[in-house]
Amino acid sequence: MDAVRYDAKRSATLLAAEHDVTASGGSSSISTAIDEYGMDNVIYLSNDISCRAGSQNSSQDGWGSWYAWNPGSARAEHGWIFIDEGY
C-alpha cells in the first residue's frame, strides 16, 4: 500500500451518486450500507498499490475501498466495517 487518501467532497459525491442510481429499485453493497449505517457513516478511500513480484513491478492508482463506521458492531475492526472495493 503506497497511499490511502480520503477526500470528503469526493466521498460524498460518490456516495450520493451510488445511492441515487440504486434508488430506482437496483441494489449495491454501498447503497445497502448507506441504508443500514447512514450516509454520514459510510466513506470512500482511494488507494495506490504497488506489487513487486519477481522482475515485474506493477502499480494500481485510485483503487477504491468503502467502509462504514459502526464501532459497536462485532464485524468492525477499530470501529470500521469493510463494505466493498473496486473502481
PDB file of N, CA, C and O in Angstrom:
ATOM      1  N   MET A   1       0.863  -1.158   0.000  1.00  0.00           N
ATOM      2  CA  MET A   1       0.000   0.000   0.000  1.00  0.00           C
ATOM      3  C   MET A   1       0.909   1.219   0.000  1.00  0.00           C
ATOM      4  O   MET A   1       1.684   1.435   0.932  1.00  0.00           O
ATOM      5  N   ASP A   2       0.801   2.003  -1.050  1.00  0.00           N
ATOM      6  CA  ASP A   2       1.638   3.194  -1.172  1.00  0.00           C
ATOM      7  C   ASP A   2       0.975   4.428  -0.582  1.00  0.00           C
ATOM      8  O   ASP A   2       1.649   5.284  -0.007  1.00  0.00           O
ATOM      9  N   ALA A   3      -0.330   4.522  -0.720  1.00  0.00           N
ATOM     10  CA  ALA A   3      -1.033   5.705  -0.223  1.00  0.00           C
ATOM     11  C   ALA A   3      -2.508   5.384  -0.028  1.00  0.00           C
ATOM     12  O   ALA A   3      -3.098   4.603  -0.775  1.00  0.00           O
ATOM     13  N   VAL A   4      -3.086   6.003   0.992  1.00  0.00           N
ATOM     14  CA  VAL A   4      -4.529   5.951   1.230  1.00  0.00           C
ATOM     15  C   VAL A   4      -4.973   7.396   1.394  1.00  0.00           C
ATOM     16  O   VAL A   4      -4.410   8.146   2.191  1.00  0.00           O
ATOM     17  N   ARG A   5      -5.995   7.777   0.624  1.00  0.00           N
ATOM     18  CA  ARG A   5      -6.467   9.158   0.672  1.00  0.00           C
ATOM     19  C   ARG A   5      -7.969   9.200   0.955  1.00  0.00           C
ATOM     20  O   ARG A   5      -8.749   8.374   0.480  1.00  0.00           O
ATOM     21  N   TYR A   6      -8.330  10.200   1.749  1.00  0.00           N
ATOM     22  CA  TYR A   6      -9.745  10.471   1.983  1.00  0.00           C
ATOM     23  C   TYR A   6     -10.024  11.897   1.549  1.00  0.00           C
ATOM     24  O   TYR A   6      -9.405  12.839   2.044  1.00  0.00           O
ATOM     25  N   ASP A   7     -10.946  12.049   0.633  1.00  0.00           N
ATOM     26  CA  ASP A   7     -11.389  13.357   0.156  1.00  0.00           C
ATOM     27  C   ASP A   7     -12.880  13.437   0.478  1.00  0.00           C
ATOM     28  O   ASP A   7     -13.692  12.780  -0.173  1.00  0.00           O
ATOM     29  N   ALA A   8     -13.238  14.233   1.469  1.00  0.00           N
ATOM     30  CA  ALA A   8     -14.625  14.295   1.945  1.00  0.00           C
ATOM     31  C   ALA A   8     -15.598  14.664   0.832  1.00  0.00           C
ATOM     32  O   ALA A   8     -16.682  14.087   0.745  1.00  0.00           O
ATOM     33  N   LYS A   9     -15.228  15.611  -0.015  1.00  0.00           N
ATOM     34  CA  LYS A   9     -16.125  16.031  -1.089  1.00  0.00           C
ATOM     35  C   LYS A   9     -16.318  14.904  -2.106  1.00  0.00           C
ATOM     36  O   LYS A   9     -17.441  14.629  -2.530  1.00  0.00           O
ATOM     37  N   ARG A  10     -15.226  14.258  -2.491  1.00  0.00           N
ATOM     38  CA  ARG A  10     -15.333  13.155  -3.460  1.00  0.00           C
ATOM     39  C   ARG A  10     -16.126  11.996  -2.869  1.00  0.00           C
ATOM     40  O   ARG A  10     -16.966  11.404  -3.547  1.00  0.00           O
ATOM     41  N   SER A  11     -15.863  11.674  -1.610  1.00  0.00           N
ATOM     42  CA  SER A  11     -16.583  10.597  -0.945  1.00  0.00           C
ATOM     43  C   SER A  11     -18.084  10.876  -0.944  1.00  0.00           C
ATOM     44  O   SER A  11     -18.880  10.002  -1.286  1.00  0.00           O
ATOM     45  N   ALA A  12     -18.471  12.090  -0.560  1.00  0.00           N
ATOM     46  CA  ALA A  12     -19.895  12.451  -0.509  1.00  0.00           C
ATOM     47  C   ALA A  12     -20.532  12.405  -1.897  1.00  0.00           C
ATOM     48  O   ALA A  12     -21.668  11.955  -2.046  1.00  0.00           O
ATOM     49  N   THR A  13     -19.802  12.869  -2.911  1.00  0.00           N
ATOM     50  CA  THR A  13     -20.318  12.851  -4.282  1.00  0.00           C
ATOM     51  C   THR A  13     -20.542  11.424  -4.761  1.00  0.00           C
ATOM     52  O   THR A  13     -21.589  11.116  -5.331  1.00  0.00           O
ATOM     53  N   LEU A  14     -19.562  10.550  -4.533  1.00  0.00           N
ATOM     54  CA  LEU A  14     -19.691   9.152  -4.947  1.00  0.00           C
ATOM     55  C   LEU A  14     -20.803   8.436  -4.183  1.00  0.00           C
ATOM     56  O   LEU A  14     -21.536   7.632  -4.758  1.00  0.00           O
ATOM     57  N   LEU A  15     -20.927   8.728  -2.893  1.00  0.00           N
ATOM     58  CA  LEU A  15     -21.992   8.119  -2.091  1.00  0.00           C
ATOM     59  C   LEU A  15     -23.367   8.530  -2.606  1.00  0.00           C
ATOM     60  O   LEU A  15     -24.251   7.690  -2.771  1.00  0.00           O
ATOM     61  N   ALA A  16     -23.540   9.812  -2.856  1.00  0.00           N
ATOM     62  CA  ALA A  16     -24.837  10.298  -3.343  1.00  0.00           C
ATOM     63  C   ALA A  16     -25.166   9.693  -4.701  1.00  0.00           C
ATOM     64  O   ALA A  16     -26.303   9.288  -4.942  1.00  0.00           O
ATOM     65  N   ALA A  17     -24.182   9.631  -5.583  1.00  0.00           N
ATOM     66  CA  ALA A  17     -24.411   9.056  -6.911  1.00  0.00           C
ATOM     67  C   ALA A  17     -24.771   7.578  -6.812  1.00  0.00           C
ATOM     68  O   ALA A  17     -25.683   7.112  -7.495  1.00  0.00           O
ATOM     69  N   GLU A  18     -24.068   6.855  -5.977  1.00  0.00           N
ATOM     70  CA  GLU A  18     -24.342   5.425  -5.795  1.00  0.00           C
ATOM     71  C   GLU A  18     -25.750   5.212  -5.266  1.00  0.00           C
ATOM     72  O   GLU A  18     -26.468   4.329  -5.736  1.00  0.00           O
ATOM     73  N   HIS A  19     -26.143   6.012  -4.300  1.00  0.00           N
ATOM     74  CA  HIS A  19     -27.461   5.870  -3.699  1.00  0.00           C
ATOM     75  C   HIS A  19     -28.556   6.259  -4.688  1.00  0.00           C
ATOM     76  O   HIS A  19     -29.602   5.612  -4.737  1.00  0.00           O
ATOM     77  N   ASP A  20     -28.328   7.297  -5.468  1.00  0.00           N
ATOM     78  CA  ASP A  20     -29.309   7.732  -6.472  1.00  0.00           C
ATOM     79  C   ASP A  20     -29.525   6.674  -7.544  1.00  0.00           C
ATOM     80  O   ASP A  20     -30.661   6.420  -7.945  1.00  0.00           O
ATOM     81  N   VAL A  21     -28.455   6.059  -8.006  1.00  0.00           N
ATOM     82  CA  VAL A  21     -28.549   5.041  -9.060  1.00  0.00           C
ATOM     83  C   VAL A  21     -29.380   3.851  -8.595  1.00  0.00           C
ATOM     84  O   VAL A  21     -30.133   3.273  -9.379  1.00  0.00           O
ATOM     85  N   THR A  22     -29.247   3.487  -7.340  1.00  0.00           N
ATOM     86  CA  THR A  22     -29.964   2.314  -6.836  1.00  0.00           C
ATOM     87  C   THR A  22     -31.346   2.649  -6.286  1.00  0.00           C
ATOM     88  O   THR A  22     -32.103   1.740  -5.944  1.00  0.00           O
ATOM     89  N   ALA A  23     -31.689   3.925  -6.194  1.00  0.00           N
ATOM     90  CA  ALA A  23     -32.991   4.320  -5.649  1.00  0.00           C
ATOM     91  C   ALA A  23     -34.154   3.837  -6.505  1.00  0.00           C
ATOM     92  O   ALA A  23     -35.274   3.702  -6.012  1.00  0.00           O
ATOM     93  N   SER A  24     -33.901   3.578  -7.771  1.00  0.00           N
ATOM     94  CA  SER A  24     -34.977   3.154  -8.674  1.00  0.00           C
ATOM     95  C   SER A  24     -35.227   1.651  -8.630  1.00  0.00           C
ATOM     96  O   SER A  24     -35.886   1.109  -9.518  1.00  0.00           O
ATOM     97  N   GLY A  25     -34.718   0.984  -7.629  1.00  0.00           N
ATOM     98  CA  GLY A  25     -35.012  -0.432  -7.475  1.00  0.00           C
ATOM     99  C   GLY A  25     -33.809  -1.341  -7.564  1.00  0.00           C
ATOM    100  O   GLY A  25     -33.906  -2.522  -7.231  1.00  0.00           O
ATOM    101  N   GLY A  26     -32.680  -0.824  -8.002  1.00  0.00           N
ATOM    102  CA  GLY A  26     -31.463  -1.626  -8.040  1.00  0.00           C
ATOM    103  C   GLY A  26     -30.880  -1.763  -6.645  1.00  0.00           C
ATOM    104  O   GLY A  26     -31.422  -1.229  -5.678  1.00  0.00           O
ATOM    105  N   SER A  27     -29.788  -2.471  -6.552  1.00  0.00           N
ATOM    106  CA  SER A  27     -29.144  -2.593  -5.248  1.00  0.00           C
ATOM    107  C   SER A  27     -27.637  -2.683  -5.432  1.00  0.00           C
ATOM    108  O   SER A  27     -27.148  -3.063  -6.496  1.00  0.00           O
ATOM    109  N   SER A  28     -26.928  -2.339  -4.406  1.00  0.00           N
ATOM    110  CA  SER A  28     -25.478  -2.475  -4.366  1.00  0.00           C
ATOM    111  C   SER A  28     -25.064  -2.557  -2.907  1.00  0.00           C
ATOM    112  O   SER A  28     -25.818  -2.170  -2.014  1.00  0.00           O
ATOM    113  N   SER A  29     -23.872  -3.060  -2.675  1.00  0.00           N
ATOM    114  CA  SER A  29     -23.382  -3.155  -1.299  1.00  0.00           C
ATOM    115  C   SER A  29     -23.216  -1.771  -0.684  1.00  0.00           C
ATOM    116  O   SER A  29     -23.430  -1.601   0.516  1.00  0.00           O
ATOM    117  N   ILE A  30     -22.842  -0.787  -1.482  1.00  0.00           N
ATOM    118  CA  ILE A  30     -22.657   0.563  -0.958  1.00  0.00           C
ATOM    119  C   ILE A  30     -23.994   1.184  -0.593  1.00  0.00           C
ATOM    120  O   ILE A  30     -24.127   1.786   0.473  1.00  0.00           O
ATOM    121  N   SER A  31     -24.980   1.046  -1.458  1.00  0.00           N
ATOM    122  CA  SER A  31     -26.309   1.580  -1.169  1.00  0.00           C
ATOM    123  C   SER A  31     -26.915   0.903   0.058  1.00  0.00           C
ATOM    124  O   SER A  31     -27.548   1.557   0.886  1.00  0.00           O
ATOM    125  N   THR A  32     -26.720  -0.398   0.168  1.00  0.00           N
ATOM    126  CA  THR A  32     -27.208  -1.131   1.338  1.00  0.00           C
ATOM    127  C   THR A  32     -26.537  -0.616   2.603  1.00  0.00           C
ATOM    128  O   THR A  32     -27.192  -0.461   3.634  1.00  0.00           O
ATOM    129  N   ALA A  33     -25.230  -0.349   2.533  1.00  0.00           N
ATOM    130  CA  ALA A  33     -24.503   0.181   3.691  1.00  0.00           C
ATOM    131  C   ALA A  33     -25.019   1.565   4.071  1.00  0.00           C
ATOM    132  O   ALA A  33     -25.148   1.875   5.255  1.00  0.00           O
ATOM    133  N   ILE A  34     -25.314   2.401   3.074  1.00  0.00           N
ATOM    134  CA  ILE A  34     -25.864   3.731   3.352  1.00  0.00           C
ATOM    135  C   ILE A  34     -27.200   3.596   4.072  1.00  0.00           C
ATOM    136  O   ILE A  34     -27.456   4.306   5.044  1.00  0.00           O
ATOM    137  N   ASP A  35     -28.053   2.688   3.601  1.00  0.00           N
ATOM    138  CA  ASP A  35     -29.349   2.463   4.248  1.00  0.00           C
ATOM    139  C   ASP A  35     -29.174   1.943   5.669  1.00  0.00           C
ATOM    140  O   ASP A  35     -29.913   2.333   6.572  1.00  0.00           O
ATOM    141  N   GLU A  36     -28.199   1.063   5.865  1.00  0.00           N
ATOM    142  CA  GLU A  36     -28.010   0.433   7.177  1.00  0.00           C
ATOM    143  C   GLU A  36     -27.291   1.329   8.180  1.00  0.00           C
ATOM    144  O   GLU A  36     -27.677   1.377   9.348  1.00  0.00           O
ATOM    145  N   TYR A  37     -26.249   2.041   7.742  1.00  0.00           N
ATOM    146  CA  TYR A  37     -25.401   2.796   8.665  1.00  0.00           C
ATOM    147  C   TYR A  37     -25.573   4.311   8.571  1.00  0.00           C
ATOM    148  O   TYR A  37     -25.101   5.046   9.437  1.00  0.00           O
ATOM    149  N   GLY A  38     -26.247   4.776   7.523  1.00  0.00           N
ATOM    150  CA  GLY A  38     -26.436   6.212   7.334  1.00  0.00           C
ATOM    151  C   GLY A  38     -25.366   6.811   6.436  1.00  0.00           C
ATOM    152  O   GLY A  38     -24.205   6.401   6.471  1.00  0.00           O
ATOM    153  N   MET A  39     -25.768   7.777   5.638  1.00  0.00           N
ATOM    154  CA  MET A  39     -24.869   8.424   4.681  1.00  0.00           C
ATOM    155  C   MET A  39     -23.624   8.996   5.362  1.00  0.00           C
ATOM    156  O   MET A  39     -22.530   8.940   4.801  1.00  0.00           O
ATOM    157  N   ASP A  40     -23.787   9.546   6.567  1.00  0.00           N
ATOM    158  CA  ASP A  40     -22.660  10.169   7.266  1.00  0.00           C
ATOM    159  C   ASP A  40     -21.666   9.165   7.828  1.00  0.00           C
ATOM    160  O   ASP A  40     -20.590   9.554   8.280  1.00  0.00           O
ATOM    161  N   ASN A  41     -22.004   7.887   7.808  1.00  0.00           N
ATOM    162  CA  ASN A  41     -21.130   6.865   8.388  1.00  0.00           C
ATOM    163  C   ASN A  41     -20.486   5.951   7.357  1.00  0.00           C
ATOM    164  O   ASN A  41     -19.853   4.961   7.723  1.00  0.00           O
ATOM    165  N   VAL A  42     -20.636   6.265   6.080  1.00  0.00           N
ATOM    166  CA  VAL A  42     -20.013   5.469   5.022  1.00  0.00           C
ATOM    167  C   VAL A  42     -19.022   6.368   4.292  1.00  0.00           C
ATOM    168  O   VAL A  42     -19.346   7.504   3.945  1.00  0.00           O
ATOM    169  N   ILE A  43     -17.809   5.856   4.058  1.00  0.00           N
ATOM    170  CA  ILE A  43     -16.786   6.652   3.377  1.00  0.00           C
ATOM    171  C   ILE A  43     -16.145   5.860   2.240  1.00  0.00           C
ATOM    172  O   ILE A  43     -16.184   4.631   2.201  1.00  0.00           O
ATOM    173  N   TYR A  44     -15.561   6.613   1.326  1.00  0.00           N
ATOM    174  CA  TYR A  44     -14.794   6.065   0.212  1.00  0.00           C
ATOM    175  C   TYR A  44     -13.341   6.483   0.399  1.00  0.00           C
ATOM    176  O   TYR A  44     -13.052   7.664   0.589  1.00  0.00           O
ATOM    177  N   LEU A  45     -12.428   5.520   0.346  1.00  0.00           N
ATOM    178  CA  LEU A  45     -10.998   5.793   0.415  1.00  0.00           C
ATOM    179  C   LEU A  45     -10.368   5.421  -0.917  1.00  0.00           C
ATOM    180  O   LEU A  45     -10.699   4.384  -1.493  1.00  0.00           O
ATOM    181  N   SER A  46      -9.478   6.245  -1.403  1.00  0.00           N
ATOM    182  CA  SER A  46      -8.748   5.967  -2.639  1.00  0.00           C
ATOM    183  C   SER A  46      -7.362   5.455  -2.257  1.00  0.00           C
ATOM    184  O   SER A  46      -6.674   6.058  -1.433  1.00  0.00           O
ATOM    185  N   ASN A  47      -6.959   4.340  -2.864  1.00  0.00           N
ATOM    186  CA  ASN A  47      -5.701   3.684  -2.517  1.00  0.00           C
ATOM    187  C   ASN A  47      -4.788   3.567  -3.729  1.00  0.00           C
ATOM    188  O   ASN A  47      -5.252   3.336  -4.845  1.00  0.00           O
ATOM    189  N   ASP A  48      -3.496   3.726  -3.505  1.00  0.00           N
ATOM    190  CA  ASP A  48      -2.484   3.448  -4.517  1.00  0.00           C
ATOM    191  C   ASP A  48      -1.688   2.241  -4.026  1.00  0.00           C
ATOM    192  O   ASP A  48      -1.223   2.210  -2.887  1.00  0.00           O
ATOM    193  N   ILE A  49      -1.540   1.260  -4.897  1.00  0.00           N
ATOM    194  CA  ILE A  49      -0.921  -0.010  -4.517  1.00  0.00           C
ATOM    195  C   ILE A  49       0.177  -0.348  -5.514  1.00  0.00           C
ATOM    196  O   ILE A  49      -0.011  -0.193  -6.721  1.00  0.00           O
ATOM    197  N   SER A  50       1.329  -0.812  -5.017  1.00  0.00           N
ATOM    198  CA  SER A  50       2.386  -1.345  -5.873  1.00  0.00           C
ATOM    199  C   SER A  50       2.599  -2.801  -5.518  1.00  0.00           C
ATOM    200  O   SER A  50       2.572  -3.183  -4.348  1.00  0.00           O
ATOM    201  N   CYS A  51       2.809  -3.604  -6.539  1.00  0.00           N
ATOM    202  CA  CYS A  51       3.081  -5.023  -6.338  1.00  0.00           C
ATOM    203  C   CYS A  51       4.410  -5.332  -7.009  1.00  0.00           C
ATOM    204  O   CYS A  51       4.568  -5.135  -8.214  1.00  0.00           O
ATOM    205  N   ARG A  52       5.338  -5.806  -6.243  1.00  0.00           N
ATOM    206  CA  ARG A  52       6.645  -6.171  -6.774  1.00  0.00           C
ATOM    207  C   ARG A  52       6.800  -7.685  -6.668  1.00  0.00           C
ATOM    208  O   ARG A  52       7.145  -8.220  -5.614  1.00  0.00           O
ATOM    209  N   ALA A  53       6.540  -8.353  -7.768  1.00  0.00           N
ATOM    210  CA  ALA A  53       6.629  -9.817  -7.801  1.00  0.00           C
ATOM    211  C   ALA A  53       7.633 -10.219  -8.874  1.00  0.00           C
ATOM    212  O   ALA A  53       7.454  -9.897 -10.049  1.00  0.00           O
ATOM    213  N   GLY A  54       8.675 -10.912  -8.477  1.00  0.00           N
ATOM    214  CA  GLY A  54       9.689 -11.304  -9.441  1.00  0.00           C
ATOM    215  C   GLY A  54      10.339 -10.083 -10.059  1.00  0.00           C
ATOM    216  O   GLY A  54      10.729  -9.155  -9.350  1.00  0.00           O
ATOM    217  N   SER A  55      10.455 -10.080 -11.367  1.00  0.00           N
ATOM    218  CA  SER A  55      11.080  -8.948 -12.051  1.00  0.00           C
ATOM    219  C   SER A  55      10.056  -7.918 -12.508  1.00  0.00           C
ATOM    220  O   SER A  55      10.421  -6.905 -13.105  1.00  0.00           O
ATOM    221  N   GLN A  56       8.789  -8.164 -12.237  1.00  0.00           N
ATOM    222  CA  GLN A  56       7.721  -7.268 -12.678  1.00  0.00           C
ATOM    223  C   GLN A  56       7.280  -6.343 -11.544  1.00  0.00           C
ATOM    224  O   GLN A  56       7.036  -6.782 -10.420  1.00  0.00           O
ATOM    225  N   ASN A  57       7.189  -5.085 -11.858  1.00  0.00           N
ATOM    226  CA  ASN A  57       6.611  -4.111 -10.932  1.00  0.00           C
ATOM    227  C   ASN A  57       5.315  -3.612 -11.544  1.00  0.00           C
ATOM    228  O   ASN A  57       5.278  -3.260 -12.723  1.00  0.00           O
ATOM    229  N   SER A  58       4.277  -3.579 -10.768  1.00  0.00           N
ATOM    230  CA  SER A  58       3.027  -3.012 -11.263  1.00  0.00           C
ATOM    231  C   SER A  58       2.431  -2.120 -10.187  1.00  0.00           C
ATOM    232  O   SER A  58       2.641  -2.333  -8.993  1.00  0.00           O
ATOM    233  N   SER A  59       1.698  -1.134 -10.623  1.00  0.00           N
ATOM    234  CA  SER A  59       1.044  -0.251  -9.660  1.00  0.00           C
ATOM    235  C   SER A  59      -0.389  -0.024 -10.086  1.00  0.00           C
ATOM    236  O   SER A  59      -0.727  -0.083 -11.268  1.00  0.00           O
ATOM    237  N   GLN A  60      -1.206   0.233  -9.115  1.00  0.00           N
ATOM    238  CA  GLN A  60      -2.631   0.467  -9.316  1.00  0.00           C
ATOM    239  C   GLN A  60      -2.970   1.731  -8.544  1.00  0.00           C
ATOM    240  O   GLN A  60      -2.870   1.748  -7.317  1.00  0.00           O
ATOM    241  N   ASP A  61      -3.364   2.778  -9.230  1.00  0.00           N
ATOM    242  CA  ASP A  61      -3.712   4.036  -8.575  1.00  0.00           C
ATOM    243  C   ASP A  61      -5.221   4.209  -8.555  1.00  0.00           C
ATOM    244  O   ASP A  61      -5.908   3.900  -9.528  1.00  0.00           O
ATOM    245  N   GLY A  62      -5.720   4.699  -7.451  1.00  0.00           N
ATOM    246  CA  GLY A  62      -7.126   5.036  -7.362  1.00  0.00           C
ATOM    247  C   GLY A  62      -8.067   3.884  -7.074  1.00  0.00           C
ATOM    248  O   GLY A  62      -9.275   4.009  -7.271  1.00  0.00           O
ATOM    249  N   TRP A  63      -7.532   2.764  -6.610  1.00  0.00           N
ATOM    250  CA  TRP A  63      -8.377   1.643  -6.207  1.00  0.00           C
ATOM    251  C   TRP A  63      -9.210   2.109  -5.031  1.00  0.00           C
ATOM    252  O   TRP A  63      -8.668   2.662  -4.074  1.00  0.00           O
ATOM    253  N   GLY A  64     -10.508   1.900  -5.084  1.00  0.00           N
ATOM    254  CA  GLY A  64     -11.386   2.422  -4.046  1.00  0.00           C
ATOM    255  C   GLY A  64     -11.796   1.379  -3.027  1.00  0.00           C
ATOM    256  O   GLY A  64     -12.016   0.216  -3.365  1.00  0.00           O
ATOM    257  N   SER A  65     -11.894   1.798  -1.796  1.00  0.00           N
ATOM    258  CA  SER A  65     -12.391   0.955  -0.704  1.00  0.00           C
ATOM    259  C   SER A  65     -13.504   1.705   0.007  1.00  0.00           C
ATOM    260  O   SER A  65     -13.395   2.904   0.262  1.00  0.00           O
ATOM    261  N   TRP A  66     -14.565   0.995   0.321  1.00  0.00           N
ATOM    262  CA  TRP A  66     -15.721   1.567   1.015  1.00  0.00           C
ATOM    263  C   TRP A  66     -15.795   0.977   2.420  1.00  0.00           C
ATOM    264  O   TRP A  66     -15.690  -0.236   2.601  1.00  0.00           O
ATOM    265  N   TYR A  67     -15.978   1.850   3.413  1.00  0.00           N
ATOM    266  CA  TYR A  67     -16.087   1.426   4.809  1.00  0.00           C
ATOM    267  C   TYR A  67     -17.261   2.130   5.479  1.00  0.00           C
ATOM    268  O   TYR A  67     -17.652   3.230   5.089  1.00  0.00           O
ATOM    269  N   ALA A  68     -17.812   1.471   6.494  1.00  0.00           N
ATOM    270  CA  ALA A  68     -18.869   2.069   7.315  1.00  0.00           C
ATOM    271  C   ALA A  68     -18.378   2.136   8.758  1.00  0.00           C
ATOM    272  O   ALA A  68     -17.737   1.208   9.251  1.00  0.00           O
ATOM    273  N   TRP A  69     -18.685   3.235   9.422  1.00  0.00           N
ATOM    274  CA  TRP A  69     -18.315   3.429  10.823  1.00  0.00           C
ATOM    275  C   TRP A  69     -19.425   2.873  11.702  1.00  0.00           C
ATOM    276  O   TRP A  69     -20.559   3.349  11.655  1.00  0.00           O
ATOM    277  N   ASN A  70     -19.099   1.870  12.501  1.00  0.00           N
ATOM    278  CA  ASN A  70     -20.048   1.284  13.442  1.00  0.00           C
ATOM    279  C   ASN A  70     -19.248   0.576  14.530  1.00  0.00           C
ATOM    280  O   ASN A  70     -19.122  -0.648  14.511  1.00  0.00           O
ATOM    281  N   PRO A  71     -18.703   1.347  15.487  1.00  0.00           N
ATOM    282  CA  PRO A  71     -17.805   0.769  16.485  1.00  0.00           C
ATOM    283  C   PRO A  71     -18.450  -0.282  17.383  1.00  0.00           C
ATOM    284  O   PRO A  71     -17.739  -1.063  18.015  1.00  0.00           O
ATOM    285  N   GLY A  72     -19.773  -0.321  17.453  1.00  0.00           N
ATOM    286  CA  GLY A  72     -20.444  -1.308  18.292  1.00  0.00           C
ATOM    287  C   GLY A  72     -20.650  -2.659  17.629  1.00  0.00           C
ATOM    288  O   GLY A  72     -21.084  -3.609  18.282  1.00  0.00           O
ATOM    289  N   SER A  73     -20.348  -2.757  16.352  1.00  0.00           N
ATOM    290  CA  SER A  73     -20.576  -3.993  15.607  1.00  0.00           C
ATOM    291  C   SER A  73     -19.465  -5.011  15.856  1.00  0.00           C
ATOM    292  O   SER A  73     -18.287  -4.662  15.940  1.00  0.00           O
ATOM    293  N   ALA A  74     -19.862  -6.263  15.970  1.00  0.00           N
ATOM    294  CA  ALA A  74     -18.883  -7.344  16.110  1.00  0.00           C
ATOM    295  C   ALA A  74     -18.058  -7.501  14.832  1.00  0.00           C
ATOM    296  O   ALA A  74     -16.962  -8.059  14.871  1.00  0.00           O
ATOM    297  N   ARG A  75     -18.567  -7.021  13.714  1.00  0.00           N
ATOM    298  CA  ARG A  75     -17.855  -7.107  12.429  1.00  0.00           C
ATOM    299  C   ARG A  75     -16.799  -6.009  12.269  1.00  0.00           C
ATOM    300  O   ARG A  75     -15.955  -6.085  11.376  1.00  0.00           O
ATOM    301  N   ALA A  76     -16.843  -5.009  13.119  1.00  0.00           N
ATOM    302  CA  ALA A  76     -15.961  -3.848  12.962  1.00  0.00           C
ATOM    303  C   ALA A  76     -14.545  -4.139  13.457  1.00  0.00           C
ATOM    304  O   ALA A  76     -14.336  -4.824  14.458  1.00  0.00           O
ATOM    305  N   GLU A  77     -13.589  -3.592  12.719  1.00  0.00           N
ATOM    306  CA  GLU A  77     -12.197  -3.585  13.157  1.00  0.00           C
ATOM    307  C   GLU A  77     -11.815  -2.136  13.391  1.00  0.00           C
ATOM    308  O   GLU A  77     -11.840  -1.319  12.470  1.00  0.00           O
ATOM    309  N   HIS A  78     -11.461  -1.822  14.631  1.00  0.00           N
ATOM    310  CA  HIS A  78     -11.153  -0.444  15.018  1.00  0.00           C
ATOM    311  C   HIS A  78     -12.311   0.490  14.672  1.00  0.00           C
ATOM    312  O   HIS A  78     -12.096   1.659  14.350  1.00  0.00           O
ATOM    313  N   GLY A  79     -13.537  -0.028  14.739  1.00  0.00           N
ATOM    314  CA  GLY A  79     -14.738   0.769  14.507  1.00  0.00           C
ATOM    315  C   GLY A  79     -15.245   0.755  13.077  1.00  0.00           C
ATOM    316  O   GLY A  79     -16.367   1.187  12.817  1.00  0.00           O
ATOM    317  N   TRP A  80     -14.432   0.262  12.139  1.00  0.00           N
ATOM    318  CA  TRP A  80     -14.791   0.302  10.717  1.00  0.00           C
ATOM    319  C   TRP A  80     -15.176  -1.066  10.191  1.00  0.00           C
ATOM    320  O   TRP A  80     -14.546  -2.073  10.515  1.00  0.00           O
ATOM    321  N   ILE A  81     -16.227  -1.091   9.369  1.00  0.00           N
ATOM    322  CA  ILE A  81     -16.687  -2.315   8.709  1.00  0.00           C
ATOM    323  C   ILE A  81     -16.375  -2.190   7.224  1.00  0.00           C
ATOM    324  O   ILE A  81     -16.781  -1.224   6.579  1.00  0.00           O
ATOM    325  N   PHE A  82     -15.659  -3.161   6.684  1.00  0.00           N
ATOM    326  CA  PHE A  82     -15.363  -3.173   5.251  1.00  0.00           C
ATOM    327  C   PHE A  82     -16.649  -3.458   4.490  1.00  0.00           C
ATOM    328  O   PHE A  82     -17.385  -4.380   4.839  1.00  0.00           O
ATOM    329  N   ILE A  83     -16.926  -2.672   3.450  1.00  0.00           N
ATOM    330  CA  ILE A  83     -18.136  -2.840   2.643  1.00  0.00           C
ATOM    331  C   ILE A  83     -17.811  -3.428   1.277  1.00  0.00           C
ATOM    332  O   ILE A  83     -18.376  -4.451   0.890  1.00  0.00           O
ATOM    333  N   ASP A  84     -16.912  -2.792   0.548  1.00  0.00           N
ATOM    334  CA  ASP A  84     -16.626  -3.229  -0.826  1.00  0.00           C
ATOM    335  C   ASP A  84     -15.372  -2.518  -1.316  1.00  0.00           C
ATOM    336  O   ASP A  84     -14.858  -1.609  -0.663  1.00  0.00           O
ATOM    337  N   GLU A  85     -14.890  -2.951  -2.482  1.00  0.00           N
ATOM    338  CA  GLU A  85     -13.751  -2.274  -3.086  1.00  0.00           C
ATOM    339  C   GLU A  85     -13.805  -2.409  -4.598  1.00  0.00           C
ATOM    340  O   GLU A  85     -14.509  -3.270  -5.126  1.00  0.00           O
ATOM    341  N   GLY A  86     -13.074  -1.573  -5.280  1.00  0.00           N
ATOM    342  CA  GLY A  86     -13.008  -1.604  -6.734  1.00  0.00           C
ATOM    343  C   GLY A  86     -12.964  -0.209  -7.302  1.00  0.00           C
ATOM    344  O   GLY A  86     -12.826   0.770  -6.569  1.00  0.00           O
ATOM    345  N   TYR A  87     -13.083  -0.122  -8.619  1.00  0.00           N
ATOM    346  CA  TYR A  87     -13.084   1.188  -9.281  1.00  0.00           C
ATOM    347  C   TYR A  87     -14.476   1.704  -9.379  1.00  0.00           C
ATOM    348  O   TYR A  87     -14.694   2.795  -9.906  1.00  0.00           O
TER     349      TYR A  87
END
